[in-house]
Amino acid sequence: MATDPVCKMKVDPAKAAAKVEYAGQTYYFCSDACHKAFSAEPRQYAGGVPDSGSHHHDHK
C-alpha cells in the first residue's frame, strides 16, 4: 500500500485515482482532488525534496 501524500490515506497503487512521478519518486492519490492539490504545489507534499532553486551562492 502507498500513502497519498496530500491526505495521508492508504492507497492501493493498482486502484489509485492518479499517480505522478516527481523527483524520482512515484506518488499515488486516492482522488483527483488530491492529485490536483499535489500538482499545484508538489514541494509542499513531497516531504523534503530539495528545491533546486533554493540555494543561492554569491561567487564574486
C-alpha positions in Angstrom: 0.0 0.0 0.0 1.1 3.5 -0.8 0.2 6.7 1.2 -1.5 9.6 -0.5 0.9 12.5 0.2 -1.9 15.0 0.4 -4.5 13.4 2.8 -2.2 10.6 4.2 -4.8 7.9 3.2 -3.6 4.5 2.3 -3.9 3.8 -1.4 -3.7 0.6 -3.3 -1.4 1.5 -6.3 -3.4 -0.8 -8.6 -6.6 1.2 -7.7 -5.2 4.7 -7.3 -7.2 7.5 -8.9 -3.9 9.0 -10.2 -0.2 8.7 -9.9 2.7 11.2 -10.5 6.4 10.8 -10.9 8.1 13.6 -9.0 11.8 14.0 -8.1 12.4 10.3 -8.9 9.6 9.0 -6.7 6.1 7.8 -7.7 3.2 9.2 -5.7 -0.3 7.7 -5.7 -3.5 9.5 -5.0 -6.9 8.5 -3.6 -8.8 11.1 -5.6 -8.4 13.5 -8.4 -8.7 16.4 -5.8 -5.6 15.2 -4.0 -3.8 14.7 -7.3 -4.7 18.3 -8.3 -3.5 19.7 -4.9 -0.2 17.9 -5.2 0.3 19.1 -8.8 -0.3 22.7 -7.8 2.4 22.6 -5.0 4.4 19.3 -5.2 7.2 20.5 -2.9 4.7 21.1 -0.1 3.6 17.4 -0.2 6.7 15.6 -1.3 8.3 15.7 2.1 11.7 17.4 2.0 12.5 17.1 -1.7 15.1 19.8 -2.2 14.2 22.8 -4.3 16.9 23.1 -7.0 16.5 26.9 -7.0 16.6 27.4 -3.2 20.4 27.6 -2.8 21.9 30.9 -4.0 25.6 31.4 -3.7 27.4 34.6 -4.4 30.7 33.9 -6.2 32.5 37.2 -6.6 
